[in-house]
């Protein structure tokens, strides 16, 4: 088995791979010149929300496995390093707009009963105090959705890695196999000729003051509204292919206004912070994992876009299997092109 690994990139994928490799007994150095969580993994939202439980697929199964494994994963990270990731499985509410949406919701409840063992997807009356506006007065409630506070989760992983003897640094020599988990900045290097592996997509989000951490998160009007343990709520986000670099958070006022309109409970919540950053979206819209073609000893994990915190645990295991033991268990939809 490989005894030492270098990882480039200290976002959720790079740090999760580092943690998995350390737990298997190898030494790890994580290199990121911009610091941990400097990219998309430092966003303020933290929604660990599954796709709808229909048209079941390998990626949906992988995401389910990651969400189910999350409580033990974050408990172990907290025990090792003492950091608090702000993790909790608080569930989610979604509005039901009309009769057609109600029929789909009930069909999905049947699918969830098959594919989400131990978890619930159901239609309920919208709660009075905390709910999205719903034209039918009904909402979908699921118990699989969880939250994490991304900056705190990144910090908790860094603490755990260092407590186990790993290094997280701005620069260092590469030793052993190299895993490239460099997010949006790393996608361009993977594209060869006319083959585009992926591209950065801009996101904008915000953090508001709202102190009720035990509430479920809400998904409405295409936005996540996520109560956090520190007395704030994360909201977001945009997905921008074209954007102005001179006005990085130009659209966040619209995001905040839409969230306030969809969730009346936060109508007057003060804005504490704004965030804008680039997220790595693979052409397949799935995470991409594999050996880097033409670069022996180099591996890639990238492209998570919006689901990095919802898939990082099994993805890290796939990478560790490949790098440490040469075991290729990567599902076809996640394979690196080429």
Helices and strands as residue ranges (DSSP letters): E 4-8, H 12-23, E 27-31, G 40-42, E 47-48, H 58-81, E 92-95, H 99-115, E 121-125, E 138-142, E 146-147, H 150-163, E 167-169, E 177-180, H 183-190, E 198-209, E 217-220, E 223-227, E 232-236, H 252-262, G 264-266, E 271-282, E 288-291, E 298-302, H 308-325, G 332-334
